[in-house]
Amino acid sequence: MKQKKLTHVYFISGMSASSKIFERIHLPAEQYKTHFLEWIMPYSRNESMTKYAKRFAEQITEENPVLVGVSFGGMLAQEIARIIHCDKIILISSLKTPKEFSLFFKMTKALKLYRFLPINTINFTERLLMKNGTKKIKRTLSIYRKYLPLRSKRYLLWATRSFLHWKAQKNTVTVLRLHGNKDKIIPINKIGKCELIENGTHVMILTKSSIIQQHLLRYLS
């Protein structure tokens, strides 16, 4: 009996996040082959999303993949779909067009406030709290370090700038959108057509993983 061809699903995490954010997502191994991608370092803080996407896409070795992107990772997934042929895109807590930016992000871009992001101060404060903080603070920081390990100044300045200056290009790939109605980072009132996740926040990939998995399986099938 001929073995059924597997669907290859590539997962891209959000800004600064590791692929560990997908640890609660499990797709049937007899139908799907999952690939969890990690962020690569940009050449510079000014590298274009297009050039970065071309380098990032070198990690994708299977034809006609499905791309699943969370937040900033969803924006990158759409850039990749302009470079290689993809079967489907799934956006989780993400944007499909810059028109969906909140007023806060529009003002941050207009005033170029991202240039003053105190990355070194934040990292120093975190190390100080990890050494001298209470058990509760240390436990919270451990979780933070697990899921958001990438805090290089070059990466964060590049990612923040790329996020704010993103110019979405139309593509013909079928897109499924999953968005939480409690998302404070990318508010639902700005989002177009999507599958609404009740009480889902911007980190619902962790807190609503079972519901998200159900949506993934239904869409992929």
Backbone bond lengths (Angstrom), bond angles and torsions (degrees), N, CA, C in turn:
res aa  C-N    CA-C-N  psi(-1)  N-CA   C-N-CA  omega(-1)  CA-C   N-CA-C  phi
1 M - - - 1.467 - - 1.531 109.46 -
2 K 1.335 115.56 132.09 1.460 119.68 -177.09 1.530 110.13 -71.25
3 Q 1.333 115.27 131.41 1.453 120.47 179.94 1.526 110.71 -72.53
4 K 1.339 115.91 134.89 1.452 121.28 -179.96 1.524 110.13 -66.85
5 K 1.335 115.73 138.09 1.458 120.47 -179.41 1.530 109.99 -70.60
6 L 1.323 115.26 134.49 1.450 120.52 -179.41 1.526 111.22 -77.18
7 T 1.322 115.46 146.62 1.456 121.62 171.30 1.519 108.09 -90.84
8 H 1.313 116.30 125.64 1.458 120.33 -178.37 1.533 109.67 -93.45
9 V 1.322 115.17 122.89 1.462 121.71 -176.81 1.526 108.53 -116.91
10 Y 1.329 115.68 121.09 1.462 122.06 -179.38 1.535 109.53 -106.19
11 F 1.323 115.49 127.15 1.463 121.71 -177.84 1.525 110.35 -105.34
12 I 1.344 115.71 132.18 1.469 121.99 178.52 1.520 108.39 -121.74
13 S 1.307 117.11 121.84 1.464 121.92 -176.05 1.527 111.85 -77.77
14 G 1.328 115.63 176.23 1.460 121.05 179.14 1.517 112.25 -80.77
15 M 1.310 115.99 179.41 1.455 122.20 -177.13 1.524 112.23 -55.05
16 S 1.322 116.41 126.73 1.475 124.65 179.40 1.518 113.98 71.87
17 A 1.319 117.90 -7.60 1.469 121.24 -173.76 1.528 111.91 -85.09
18 S 1.320 114.84 152.93 1.462 120.98 175.02 1.529 108.80 -94.27
19 S 1.302 115.81 170.53 1.470 120.06 179.49 1.524 112.11 -69.86
20 K 1.326 117.13 -5.65 1.470 120.58 178.29 1.525 112.12 -63.42
21 I 1.333 117.57 -18.16 1.463 118.99 178.79 1.532 111.46 -64.79
22 F 1.338 117.08 -15.97 1.464 121.46 179.71 1.527 112.47 -97.96
23 E 1.317 117.93 10.20 1.460 120.46 -172.39 1.524 113.72 -63.11
24 R 1.335 117.94 -19.02 1.467 120.67 -179.52 1.527 112.48 -97.91
25 I 1.323 116.54 3.36 1.463 121.09 177.75 1.526 108.57 -97.05
26 H 1.327 115.88 121.79 1.476 120.56 -178.22 1.525 109.31 -131.28
27 L 1.326 116.38 115.35 1.451 121.66 177.33 1.530 109.56 -101.69
28 P 1.330 118.17 145.81 1.474 121.61 -178.74 1.530 112.34 -54.52
29 A 1.324 115.67 121.25 1.467 120.53 -175.29 1.524 113.18 -65.30
30 E 1.339 117.92 -22.52 1.460 120.18 -179.85 1.537 111.88 -77.41
31 Q 1.329 116.44 -12.07 1.460 120.00 -179.59 1.527 113.45 -117.27
32 Y 1.340 115.82 -30.10 1.462 119.38 -172.51 1.523 112.10 -130.01
33 K 1.321 114.53 142.93 1.456 121.56 171.68 1.524 106.22 -111.84
34 T 1.335 116.33 117.08 1.459 120.02 -176.91 1.528 111.00 -96.64
35 H 1.323 115.37 141.71 1.457 123.10 178.64 1.526 107.62 -129.32
36 F 1.310 116.82 124.94 1.460 121.17 -177.57 1.530 109.15 -109.09
37 L 1.319 115.80 109.63 1.457 121.47 -173.64 1.523 111.51 -90.22
38 E 1.332 115.34 149.44 1.462 121.51 176.95 1.519 109.14 -112.62
39 W 1.310 116.14 151.45 1.452 121.42 178.32 1.531 110.58 -64.12
40 I 1.316 116.27 143.92 1.459 121.46 173.60 1.530 107.52 -105.89
41 M 1.302 116.46 159.91 1.465 120.21 -177.49 1.537 110.44 -77.38
42 P 1.326 118.30 130.26 1.469 119.91 175.56 1.523 110.19 -66.63
43 Y 1.319 116.24 151.98 1.465 119.98 177.94 1.524 111.10 -63.76
44 S 1.328 115.46 -35.69 1.459 121.43 177.88 1.517 108.53 -157.36
45 R 1.320 117.07 170.19 1.459 120.79 179.01 1.523 112.30 -67.82
46 N 1.348 116.46 -13.56 1.458 120.65 -178.08 1.526 113.41 -106.63
47 E 1.326 117.94 7.22 1.467 119.80 178.54 1.528 109.70 -61.40
48 S 1.319 116.89 135.09 1.465 120.57 -178.01 1.523 110.44 -70.86
49 M 1.326 115.14 154.51 1.460 120.29 177.24 1.522 110.81 -61.74
50 T 1.337 116.35 -35.83 1.459 120.45 -179.58 1.523 111.46 -63.00
51 K 1.333 116.87 -47.20 1.467 120.55 179.53 1.529 111.10 -66.52
52 Y 1.321 115.77 -40.34 1.465 119.77 178.98 1.527 109.69 -63.87
53 A 1.332 117.10 -43.39 1.462 121.50 -179.28 1.524 111.68 -61.09
54 K 1.331 116.70 -37.07 1.471 120.30 178.81 1.525 110.40 -64.42
55 R 1.324 116.53 -41.77 1.470 119.47 178.97 1.533 110.63 -70.52
56 F 1.316 116.07 -41.60 1.464 120.67 -179.42 1.529 110.97 -63.29
57 A 1.329 115.96 -38.28 1.467 121.30 -176.99 1.523 113.31 -66.54
58 E 1.325 117.58 -12.82 1.464 120.59 177.33 1.530 111.23 -64.67
59 Q 1.336 116.50 -18.54 1.465 120.69 177.57 1.535 111.62 -76.59
60 I 1.315 116.54 -14.79 1.469 121.60 -177.84 1.522 108.59 -94.04
61 T 1.304 116.18 108.79 1.466 121.03 -172.12 1.527 113.92 -107.03
62 E 1.328 117.78 -10.30 1.462 120.75 -178.34 1.530 110.69 -98.64
63 E 1.326 116.10 150.02 1.456 121.37 179.96 1.526 111.24 -79.73
64 N 1.324 115.31 150.32 1.467 122.93 176.53 1.532 113.70 49.10
65 P 1.315 117.62 52.21 1.457 119.49 -178.02 1.531 112.03 -77.59
66 V 1.317 114.50 165.58 1.456 121.87 168.25 1.523 106.38 -100.75
67 L 1.326 117.40 131.85 1.464 121.55 179.00 1.523 109.93 -107.72
68 V 1.327 116.13 129.03 1.462 121.88 176.20 1.520 107.53 -116.67
69 G 1.321 116.75 117.71 1.462 120.24 -177.54 1.511 112.66 -124.58
70 V 1.326 115.88 134.48 1.463 121.76 177.68 1.526 109.26 -102.07
71 S 1.326 116.80 129.74 1.459 122.83 175.42 1.540 111.14 51.49
72 F 1.327 118.57 -120.38 1.458 122.03 179.75 1.529 110.89 -59.41
73 G 1.324 116.72 -30.39 1.459 120.93 177.17 1.519 112.36 -64.55
74 G 1.336 116.70 -29.01 1.457 120.43 176.39 1.521 111.80 -70.28
75 M 1.322 115.88 -34.83 1.463 120.41 176.55 1.524 109.98 -66.72
76 L 1.336 116.12 -41.20 1.463 120.46 177.80 1.531 110.47 -65.43
77 A 1.323 117.30 -38.70 1.467 121.34 178.60 1.526 110.59 -58.30
78 Q 1.318 117.10 -40.13 1.464 120.80 179.28 1.526 111.54 -68.21
79 E 1.331 116.16 -33.88 1.470 119.83 175.55 1.528 110.42 -67.16
80 I 1.318 116.45 -41.62 1.465 121.24 179.82 1.524 110.77 -63.34
81 A 1.337 116.83 -37.05 1.464 121.37 -178.63 1.526 112.21 -65.85
82 R 1.314 117.27 -14.16 1.463 121.52 174.64 1.526 111.39 -85.11
83 I 1.339 115.55 -13.40 1.466 121.18 -175.19 1.526 111.75 -103.29
84 I 1.338 115.90 -42.66 1.461 120.45 178.92 1.527 108.91 -122.81
85 H 1.308 116.12 156.82 1.466 119.64 179.52 1.520 110.10 -76.21
86 C 1.316 116.31 124.43 1.467 121.95 179.05 1.518 109.85 -119.13
87 D 1.308 115.66 147.65 1.461 120.04 -179.67 1.526 111.05 -77.50
88 K 1.330 116.28 -46.88 1.458 121.73 -179.13 1.526 109.82 -148.86
89 I 1.343 114.72 160.21 1.459 121.56 171.96 1.525 107.83 -126.94
90 I 1.320 116.01 137.58 1.461 120.93 175.23 1.523 107.62 -121.59
91 L 1.313 116.26 119.53 1.464 122.38 -179.87 1.523 109.36 -102.55
92 I 1.314 116.02 127.07 1.458 121.65 178.14 1.526 108.31 -118.75
93 S 1.315 116.87 120.75 1.480 121.32 179.22 1.523 110.78 52.25
94 S 1.307 116.09 45.55 1.462 120.09 -172.93 1.516 111.81 -132.28
95 L 1.329 115.09 -179.47 1.458 123.20 -179.52 1.523 110.60 -109.50
96 K 1.320 115.84 150.60 1.458 120.77 174.98 1.527 110.86 -111.48
97 T 1.320 115.49 -19.12 1.462 121.30 -179.54 1.525 109.26 -154.08
98 P 1.329 118.63 148.07 1.470 120.89 177.96 1.527 113.13 -60.58
99 K 1.325 117.42 -18.85 1.465 120.80 178.28 1.536 111.10 -63.23
100 E 1.318 116.15 -16.68 1.465 120.43 -178.61 1.529 113.09 -89.32
101 F 1.320 117.33 0.93 1.469 120.61 176.77 1.530 110.05 -63.29
102 S 1.316 115.94 142.83 1.462 120.98 175.28 1.525 109.28 -75.03
103 L 1.323 116.65 166.23 1.463 121.69 178.79 1.532 110.56 -59.92
104 F 1.333 116.69 -36.13 1.464 121.04 179.72 1.521 110.82 -58.83
105 F 1.331 117.25 -47.50 1.462 120.40 -178.99 1.529 111.57 -69.41
106 K 1.316 116.91 -35.04 1.465 120.07 178.06 1.527 110.55 -64.12
107 M 1.333 116.78 -40.99 1.458 120.79 178.73 1.522 111.23 -69.50
108 T 1.342 116.23 -39.95 1.467 120.78 178.02 1.522 110.51 -60.10
109 K 1.319 116.35 -40.64 1.466 120.82 178.06 1.524 110.92 -67.84
110 A 1.338 116.43 -48.15 1.463 120.82 -176.56 1.525 112.18 -61.22
111 L 1.331 116.44 -39.08 1.467 121.30 -177.85 1.530 112.73 -91.89
112 K 1.345 115.93 -2.66 1.465 123.06 -179.96 1.533 111.81 54.91
113 L 1.329 115.28 39.31 1.464 120.23 -178.30 1.527 112.82 -68.56
114 Y 1.342 116.45 -21.02 1.460 120.12 -179.93 1.530 111.92 -62.01
115 R 1.316 117.27 -20.56 1.472 120.59 179.44 1.530 112.04 -67.93
116 F 1.333 115.95 -18.35 1.465 120.42 -177.42 1.528 112.67 -103.83
117 L 1.340 116.05 17.77 1.455 120.82 179.14 1.535 109.48 -60.51
118 P 1.352 118.51 118.11 1.471 121.37 -174.39 1.532 112.59 -81.62
119 I 1.310 115.54 65.34 1.463 120.50 -173.34 1.527 112.05 -62.91
120 N 1.329 117.28 -46.55 1.463 120.01 -178.65 1.528 111.41 -62.32
121 T 1.331 116.68 -39.24 1.463 121.09 179.35 1.521 110.89 -65.88
122 I 1.327 115.88 -42.06 1.464 120.53 179.30 1.523 110.64 -61.72
123 N 1.331 116.67 -47.07 1.461 120.84 -179.26 1.535 111.68 -64.25
124 F 1.336 116.18 -39.46 1.469 119.96 178.06 1.525 110.97 -64.44
125 T 1.340 116.74 -44.17 1.461 121.34 179.71 1.523 111.00 -62.08
126 E 1.326 115.76 -39.83 1.467 119.69 179.35 1.525 111.04 -62.70
127 R 1.341 116.80 -44.40 1.464 120.50 179.79 1.529 110.71 -63.26
128 L 1.330 115.59 -38.49 1.464 120.70 179.60 1.526 111.27 -64.85
129 L 1.327 116.22 -44.09 1.464 120.76 -179.86 1.528 111.30 -68.93
130 M 1.338 116.17 -34.82 1.463 119.76 179.35 1.524 110.32 -65.70
131 K 1.324 116.20 -30.09 1.462 120.78 -178.62 1.526 112.14 -85.77
132 N 1.328 116.62 -37.16 1.463 119.79 -171.48 1.532 115.06 -119.82
133 G 1.319 118.11 -1.52 1.458 120.58 -175.96 1.517 113.69 -77.26
134 T 1.339 115.24 174.07 1.463 121.34 178.23 1.532 109.57 -72.55
135 K 1.325 115.80 170.21 1.466 120.13 179.08 1.526 111.11 -60.53
136 K 1.340 116.10 -39.13 1.464 120.34 -179.50 1.525 110.53 -64.74
137 I 1.336 116.68 -43.22 1.470 120.87 179.24 1.527 110.48 -64.31
138 K 1.336 115.88 -43.28 1.458 120.26 -179.86 1.533 111.12 -63.97
139 R 1.337 116.30 -38.19 1.464 120.54 178.92 1.538 110.22 -65.30
140 T 1.336 116.08 -42.61 1.470 121.06 178.01 1.523 110.95 -63.17
141 L 1.331 116.75 -43.00 1.465 120.95 179.59 1.526 111.74 -66.32
142 S 1.326 116.56 -33.56 1.472 120.31 178.13 1.525 110.60 -63.86
143 I 1.330 116.10 -40.72 1.468 120.82 177.21 1.525 109.81 -65.88
144 Y 1.326 114.78 -43.17 1.463 121.43 178.56 1.525 110.36 -58.57
145 R 1.330 116.58 -45.22 1.470 120.96 -179.46 1.523 111.68 -66.91
146 K 1.322 116.50 -33.38 1.459 120.90 -179.22 1.527 111.19 -65.60
147 Y 1.333 115.79 -47.90 1.456 119.87 -174.20 1.528 114.21 -92.44
148 L 1.328 118.04 -22.49 1.467 121.82 -178.92 1.529 110.05 -127.76
149 P 1.316 117.25 67.65 1.471 120.01 -174.53 1.529 114.80 -83.45
150 L 1.305 117.26 -19.64 1.471 119.60 -172.11 1.528 110.37 -90.59
151 R 1.344 115.22 102.37 1.457 119.18 -177.34 1.531 112.02 -131.09
152 S 1.312 115.33 30.09 1.468 120.54 174.06 1.524 109.13 -62.70
153 K 1.320 116.71 138.14 1.463 120.87 -179.06 1.523 110.75 -60.25
154 R 1.325 117.50 -42.80 1.464 120.42 -179.95 1.529 110.93 -61.16
155 Y 1.330 115.68 -46.22 1.463 119.33 -179.42 1.532 111.46 -63.16
156 L 1.329 117.34 -47.95 1.459 120.59 -175.80 1.526 112.39 -65.15
157 L 1.328 117.47 -39.53 1.467 119.85 177.61 1.527 110.58 -66.80
158 W 1.345 115.84 -40.28 1.464 119.51 177.00 1.519 110.79 -64.54
159 A 1.326 117.47 -47.78 1.469 121.79 -176.27 1.522 111.34 -64.14
160 T 1.327 116.88 -43.96 1.465 120.29 -179.70 1.522 110.89 -63.78
161 R 1.323 115.55 -45.50 1.470 119.84 178.93 1.527 110.57 -63.74
162 S 1.321 117.67 -43.63 1.467 121.56 -178.88 1.523 111.29 -65.09
163 F 1.313 116.26 -39.22 1.464 121.43 178.38 1.529 110.49 -60.56
164 L 1.324 116.35 -49.96 1.463 121.23 -175.20 1.532 113.37 -71.88
165 H 1.340 116.21 -29.28 1.465 119.99 -176.48 1.528 112.52 -102.20
166 W 1.318 116.32 13.60 1.471 120.54 -177.29 1.527 111.08 -62.91
167 K 1.329 115.35 132.58 1.457 121.52 175.81 1.524 108.26 -119.91
168 A 1.315 115.14 99.61 1.466 120.06 -176.03 1.526 110.67 -65.73
169 Q 1.327 115.25 138.43 1.456 121.83 175.38 1.525 108.53 -111.55
170 K 1.310 115.47 143.64 1.459 118.98 -179.38 1.529 110.50 -66.09
171 N 1.329 115.36 140.24 1.472 119.37 170.53 1.522 107.59 -138.50
172 T 1.306 115.74 165.16 1.466 120.85 -172.80 1.523 112.75 -97.33
173 V 1.318 117.57 7.03 1.462 121.23 -177.05 1.529 109.95 -75.55
174 T 1.326 116.14 137.54 1.451 121.67 177.22 1.527 109.77 -65.47
175 V 1.322 116.54 132.54 1.461 121.33 -175.98 1.528 111.31 -122.74
176 L 1.323 115.64 132.35 1.467 121.93 170.54 1.518 106.90 -108.76
177 R 1.335 116.36 133.98 1.465 120.55 179.16 1.527 109.87 -117.11
178 L 1.321 114.95 130.28 1.457 122.14 174.13 1.515 107.39 -117.56
179 H 1.326 116.28 123.14 1.462 119.01 -176.51 1.521 110.72 -141.47
180 G 1.330 115.22 140.80 1.457 120.48 -179.05 1.516 112.41 -87.45
181 N 1.323 116.63 142.17 1.468 119.53 -179.39 1.525 112.38 -79.27
182 K 1.351 117.06 -1.53 1.463 121.06 177.22 1.530 111.54 -114.10
183 D 1.327 116.42 17.88 1.463 120.97 -178.47 1.534 109.20 -72.42
184 K 1.323 116.82 117.71 1.461 121.69 -179.77 1.531 112.45 -91.54
185 I 1.328 116.60 -20.25 1.467 121.00 -178.83 1.533 110.40 -79.89
186 I 1.316 115.85 -47.88 1.467 121.92 176.14 1.528 106.22 -122.89
187 P 1.321 117.63 86.67 1.470 122.45 -173.58 1.529 113.58 -57.87
188 I 1.317 115.21 141.16 1.462 121.79 -176.47 1.523 112.49 -63.42
189 N 1.330 117.97 -26.61 1.471 120.17 -178.07 1.519 113.02 -67.47
190 K 1.332 116.92 -13.58 1.459 121.35 178.09 1.530 112.31 -98.60
191 I 1.319 115.90 -9.87 1.466 121.09 -171.74 1.521 111.59 -89.28
192 G 1.331 115.44 142.15 1.461 120.89 177.44 1.521 111.57 -77.85
193 K 1.298 115.77 -154.12 1.454 121.83 -177.07 1.525 111.06 -59.26
194 C 1.333 116.25 130.01 1.462 120.32 -179.15 1.519 110.62 -159.49
195 E 1.327 115.74 168.98 1.458 122.27 170.88 1.530 106.18 -87.99
196 L 1.309 116.91 117.80 1.456 121.47 -174.98 1.524 111.33 -83.07
197 I 1.330 115.96 130.18 1.459 121.71 175.89 1.530 107.64 -103.61
198 E 1.319 115.83 112.72 1.458 121.63 -176.99 1.525 111.18 -63.33
199 N 1.331 115.70 130.21 1.468 123.16 -179.34 1.530 112.92 62.63
200 G 1.308 116.58 19.09 1.462 120.37 178.63 1.519 111.13 -81.86
201 T 1.313 117.19 131.13 1.460 122.80 177.88 1.535 108.74 -102.07
202 H 1.322 117.15 -171.48 1.462 119.90 -179.79 1.532 111.86 -69.22
203 V 1.327 117.00 -18.12 1.468 120.39 178.33 1.532 110.85 -106.40
204 M 1.316 117.02 29.31 1.464 119.85 -176.41 1.525 113.27 -67.26
205 I 1.334 117.67 -15.03 1.467 118.91 174.33 1.524 110.32 -59.82
206 L 1.341 116.52 -24.79 1.469 121.79 176.80 1.519 112.25 -94.92
207 T 1.326 116.29 -39.11 1.471 119.82 -172.56 1.522 114.10 -92.11
208 K 1.328 117.40 -19.66 1.466 121.60 -179.27 1.529 110.88 -126.30
209 S 1.317 115.75 35.14 1.469 120.76 -172.55 1.530 113.18 -61.39
210 S 1.331 117.74 -37.70 1.474 119.63 -177.80 1.526 110.96 -67.34
211 I 1.329 116.84 -39.83 1.470 120.51 177.91 1.526 110.09 -67.76
212 I 1.318 116.59 -42.76 1.465 120.87 178.67 1.523 110.36 -61.88
213 Q 1.324 117.02 -40.95 1.461 120.64 178.55 1.526 111.25 -61.06
214 Q 1.319 117.11 -40.36 1.472 120.59 177.60 1.522 111.17 -60.62
215 H 1.331 116.59 -42.80 1.457 120.56 178.31 1.540 110.63 -64.77
216 L 1.322 116.37 -41.29 1.468 120.04 179.21 1.511 111.28 -60.59
217 L 1.322 117.28 -47.48 1.459 121.46 -177.85 1.524 112.03 -64.44
218 R 1.319 116.47 -40.85 1.460 119.87 179.27 1.527 110.53 -65.06
219 Y 1.315 116.52 -42.54 1.465 120.51 -178.59 1.525 111.32 -70.42
220 L 1.318 116.89 -42.22 1.464 120.49 -177.73 1.534 111.95 -67.80
221 S 1.320 116.54 -29.74 1.470 119.99 -178.32 1.514 112.28 -77.21
